[in-house]
Each structure stands twice: as structure tokens, then as C-alpha cells.
Amino acid sequence: MGGPSHGGGVQHVRRTPLATRTLWDWGLVKYRLDVVALSVADAVQHAGGWLFDRATAGWEVTVLVPGAADDTPLRILGAELASLDDALATGGRGRTPHAIAMAAGLCLREPMASEGLHLALLDRGLEVVVWGEYPPPASAELLSPVEYRLSRAARAFKTRAMATAGLSVIPGPVEDFRSGATVHAPIPSDLGPVGPWPATTPIDR
């Protein structure tokens, strides 16, 4: 694997596919992805393949949901479960993710989540990803359609995680999101652009 070059004043890292990067490629930095979802099943169905591939690449993936939940589907994907209620009660103190993913539906139910999403998009130093039908109007203009193509392993583990979560849908090869552009993203994003569609078109397809 390529690592930082120490031969000069500027360090260079050889870019490799996200799924093959290790912490050594990035100076033993543990990157963190916080996923805010309506439920465990919601996160698994809409982002399970992406979460698996990020966890496999060395990311610390935490899924925050309201109420109590079974974390078995998340453990299959290499992710951890945390309480969204506790995070909202503390204003998110102590959480310092490099990337945030969120269900648009949660923003419609929880004003604090909607506000947090908008602030994260304005920060421009975080990778921000949203799934679901309609992002909050204040944030929609800051988001662009993107997609993630699942690895074969991701599809296999997502299938197992979905079955464990009680979902009978067979996962497809692509997961659709909207993402906010970042100025200082921690690493190049593994999400690719897709053809534009009207802002009122649902993402769930």
C-alpha cells in the first residue's frame, strides 16, 4: 500500500480505492462516520452497503437512532449503535465525526436534526450525505445527487443485515443519496455524481 512520502517537504499519498485503504495510508487516523436514521432498518436499507464498505476501509461507523433497538444488523455491517436521544439531549457534545449521513425523514420530525444538518452543510469541512425523499428546504439547495456502487461483499453483507432487520427487499447495486460539497474533506469521497433530477423528485426509487 502506498504511504506518505518522507523525501521532501510536501507529503504525497498514493490514491487507492476506498475499500482497499488502511489506516496506515492515512497516518493511523481513525475516521468517523455518524449516521442519523429513523431506525436501524432505515439505515441498513438505504445505506447499508456504503456503511459496510466504509467500515471495511477502517472507518468507525456509528448509527444513531431514537429509542431502543437491536444492533445485530449493524454489527453484521461492522457498525455500532448509539442513542440519538442522548446525542440530541447533549447537543451532540463529544461527537466529532468526519462525515455525517442522515435520513431526510428524520429532519421533518426532529427540528434539532434539521438544524444540525444545515449547520453541517454550512461548515463545508464535513462530508454530509442525506437519503430519503425530501431534504429540508433550507438545506436542499446545498445538496447534489450522488450514488454509491456497492462492492460484491457489501451487497452480500447488506442482504444478510436486511434479512436480520426483517426486510425482504433484495438490495440493488447502487445506493442513492444527496451530498453537500466539502472544501476540506478528510479523504476523496467514494460517492459519484449521477444525472440531475428535479428537486421535487424523490430519491427513493
Salt bridges, closest charged atoms under 4 A:
ASP34 OD2 - ARG95 NE 2.68
ASP42 OD1 - HIS46 ND1 2.99
ASP71 OD1 - ARG75 NE 3.23
GLU127 OE1 - ARG54 NH1 2.90
GLU147 OE2 - ARG149 NH2 3.12
GLU175 OE2 - LYS158 NZ 2.70
ASP176 OD2 - ARG205 NH2 2.43
ASP190 OD1 - ARG54 NH2 2.54
ASP204 OD1 - HIS46 NE2 3.23
